[in-house]
Amino acid sequence: MSLTHSSSTVQSLPHLPPFIHKNHETVQEFLDNLQEGHLIAENIAYEAIIKKLTDKNLSKESFIISMVCDTYNLMTIYFDLIPIYNDVFLFNETSRRALVTYGCLFYYTKNNTLKVIPMTDDITTIKNDLSKILNDIGDESSLHFWKGCGMRIPEECSITISFTKVYPNLYIKSKTSDDKIFLEEQPWNVSLVYNGDDGDNESFLDIPNSLNPISHQIVTPNSDMKNTNIPKGNGESNAIKKNSLTVNKEMQDCDMVVELPYMPPTADSLISIGFKNDNTTEIILTTS
């Protein structure tokens, strides 16, 4: 999809990140319409959508989950259809963060070097560098724009890739003690292993009772670790919970790692099942 529409049109299509082809007028139009507060403007638009969903008894949490999940899954489809997206995801931590959070511009140079410009960078700088960017693009390449998946990952968090898991995971370790948290999402619950209350000090992690946690002590010598499972929902439509937890440490006092699943379509498996004397495939399954 070439970016030939107005900025408002682009904002109304959050699931369809446009491709900005090597066309001076098209790229200039995009950059002219891109204001420094574009994320705020989009959030205002999202709030309007959220209000409509709320009026229909759909929760804000349901909307956010749908937006992030749908966009992340679309991005993984692009890994196969548009290989440069896969290259950006695997390139480095900065490019990966840009894809899953606020979005980025990216392209291959004439020297076949991948360049990624996060949209959190100064927009004025991008405008001033427009000619340089256009002259830097290889003849067979295009300048791409990805809107971002809508996740929020602090700069203090490292981002790694898992080639075996299908959900994001979070690991937190205190810089000043042995306190740690291992959060692993599973299909029906969130599993947490963390330092529990030892009677003298507060727990490293606060989990509200309203989340219906199911906890037990991990029995090891001198262990104060807890294993807690938090239900994600009951499977009913719109039964989405916001599982808000509190770490009893300042962010700058913690080492944090977010582990994102890597799920390109080429890693999937197409299963087709037919029946004797029938040339029509009756059943088709994929594993994602």
N, C-alpha and C positions, 0 to 999 in steps of 0.2 A: 504494500500500500504506500503510494507516494504521498508525502505531506503536501497536499495542495489545498487543504481546508484551513479555516480560521483556527485560532488558538482555542476558541470555545468549543469547536467541533472536536478537536483533539481531546480536550478534557472530558468530553462526554463519552469517549470511547476508551475507558481505562484498560480494557482487556485487549485492545488492538494496538500495540505499539507500532507506530509507523516506521517505514524505512526512508531515510533521507538520502536520495540518490545524488550522484555528483552533478548537481545543478545549482549554479550560483544563486539564482533567484529564489529557488525553493528553500535552500538552506538559509539564505538571508531572511526570508519571510518567517521561518521558524524562530531564528534567533531574535528577530525584531519583536515577535509576539511573546517571547519568553521573558517574563518579568522576574525580578529578584524574589518577589514574593509568590512565585507561581505555586509553590507547595501549599502555602496558606490559602490561596484562592481555590485550589483543588479540594482542600480539606473542608472549606465552606460548602462547596458543592456536595461533598460526601455527607456532610451533616444534614443537608436538605434531603438527601436520599434516605439517610438513617431515620429522619423524622417520618418520612412516608412509610418506611418499614415498620417503625414503632406503632404508627397509626393502624397498621394491619396486624398488630400483635406479634411482629417479628422483632427479636432483640437486636440491639446494637452489636452484641458479641457475635450473633449469627451472621450479620452482614460482614463484619471484619474478617471472620474466619473464611467466609465464602470468597471475599475479595482476595485475600492473601493466598489461599489454597488454589483457587482457580488460576490466578496469575502465575504462581509458582509452577503449576502443572503445565500451563501454556509455555512457559519458558523452557521447561525440560523437553517439550515436543520440538521447540525450535532448535535444541541441541543437535537434532538429527536433520531437520529440514534446512536449517541455516547454520552451518558449522561454526561461523564466527561467534555465535552465542555460546557454544560449547567451549570455544577457545577462551572467551572472556571469563567464564565461570572457573576454568582451571588455571587461568593465567597467574593470578596472585590474590592475596587476601583483600587488597584494596578494590580490585575489579569485582571480586565476588560480593563484597559488601555493597558496592554500588548497584549491582543487579538486584539484590534481594531487598534493598531499602529504598533509596530515593531515585534510582535510575542513573543513566549515563549515556554519553555519546561515545562511540567507538568505531575504529576503522583500521585497515591495514595500510601502512605507508608504501611508498614506491620501493622501499628496501625490504618490504615484506615484514615489517615490524608492527606488532599490535600496539595500538595506542588507545587508552581508555581514559575518558574525562568524566569523573563523577559530577553529577548535577548539583552537588553540595558546594562545588567550587564557585568562585566569584563569577557570576554571569557576565559582568562587564569584561573580564579577562577573556572569556570565550568569544565575545563579540569582537574584541580588538584583535583576536588571533584568527578570525574567520578566514582571511586570505591565506594565512600560513597553513591552516588546517586543510583548506581546499587544495592548495598546491602540494601538500604532503601526501594526499591520498593517491594510492596506486591506480593505474588506468583501469584495472579489472575489478576494482573494489568500490564500495559505497560507504557513505557515512551513515551509521545506524543510530537510532535513538530507542532506548528501552525505558519505559516509564517507571520501572521499579515494581517490586512485589508488595510493598507496603509494610514490610517487617521493620521493627525498631531494634537495632543492635548498637549499643554504645561503642564508641571508638576504643574504649578500654578492653573490649572483648576481642579475643582472637577468634578467627573463623576457620574451621577445618572442614574436611569432607569425609563422609562415611560412604564406603562402597558396598556396605552390607545392610545398613539400617534404612527404614523408610520414613522415619519421623525425626525431626530435629531434637537434639539433646543439649543439655546445659551442664557444665561442670564449673564449680566455684571453689576456690581454695583461699583461705585467709593468709595474708602475708605475715601476720604477726602471731599466728598460733597454728595448731594442727587441725583446726576446724575446716570441714569440707562438706560440699553438697554435690551429689550426683543425681541429676534429674533426667529420667529417660521416659519419653512418651511411649505408650503402648496403645493398642486399638481401643480399649475400653477404660483405661485409667492412666494416670501419671504416677510413675514409680519414683520415690525419693529415698535416697540413703543419705543421712546427714547426722551431725553431732546433736544428740539430744541433751536435755537439761540434766546436768550432773548433780543438782541440788545446791550448788554454790554459785554457779554462773548461769546466765540465761542461755537458752538454746540458740545455736547459730542461725536457725531458721524458725520463723513463726508461721504456723499453719492454723488458720481459724477453724474452730469446731464446726462452723457452718458449712465447710467443704466436705464434712462427713469422712474425715481421714480414718483409715484403718491401719494402726501401727503396732509394731512389736519390736522388742529389743533384739539386736543382733548379738548372739551369745558367743563372744570370743574373750580371751583373757584381757582384762583391763579396758574393755570396750564400752564406750558410751554412745555408740551409733544406733540410730533407729532406722528401720525400714518402714516406710509409710506409703500406702497406696491411696490416691485420691480419685474417686470416680469422675469420669469426664462427662457423663450424661447417661440417660436411660434408653437411648436409642430412638426416642420419640422425636417427631419433627419439632424443630425450634427449641428443644430442651438443651440449650447450650449454657454452660456455666462459665463465669469468669473466675478462674482460679487464681486469686490474688494472694501472693505470699510475700513475706518481708524478711530480708536478710539483715541480721543485727550487726552489720558492719558497714562502714563507709565504702563506697564503690572503689575509691582509690586505694583502699586497704586490702583489696581482693585481686587475685588472678582469676580470670574468667575465660572459658572456651565454649563457643557455640559450635556444635557439630551438625552440619547440614547434609541431608541425603543427596546422593548423586544418582539420578534415575533417568538416564537417556533412554529413548525408545528402543535403541539398538540393544539395550541390555534386557529388554523384555522378551517374552516367548509367546509366539502365536500358536495356540493349540486348536486344531480343527479336527473334528470327529465326524466321520461319515458312517453309513450303514451299508451292509452287503446289498449288491445289485441296485445301488442308488448313487447316481453320479453327483447328486447335490450334497454339499456339505451341510449337515443338519445343525451342528453345534460349533460355535467359534468362541474361544476364550482367550483372554490375555491375563498376565499375572500381576498387572498393576491396578 
